[in-house]
Amino acid sequence: MAQDEPGRIPEGGGGRASLEERLRAARSAETARTGTAARKPRKGYNQGARILTELIAGPAGGGIIGWLLDRWFGTSPWLLLVMLFLGFGVAVRNIYRISNERPE
């Protein structure tokens, strides 16, 4: 009677083998349903990562270059500010380009 109830593992040695068979069947059904066993990140996820990189790298790169030029020419803090804003502008332009790509 315990073997007929759903969700119960039958007593004896057949429980583990039965569980393995059911797990295998469930995995194959899920693979058939989704079409793939392990999905790669979609292009939208990659676009998000690229946008984050642009938001960090653009102003940071401009700031570092501006700081170095300020040290070299002795114009502190003007080249730092100019290059920081240029880096931000380049980041915004690149984000606009990324956003125009189709994510599919």
Order of alpha helices (4+ residues) and beta strands (2+ residues): alpha-alpha-alpha
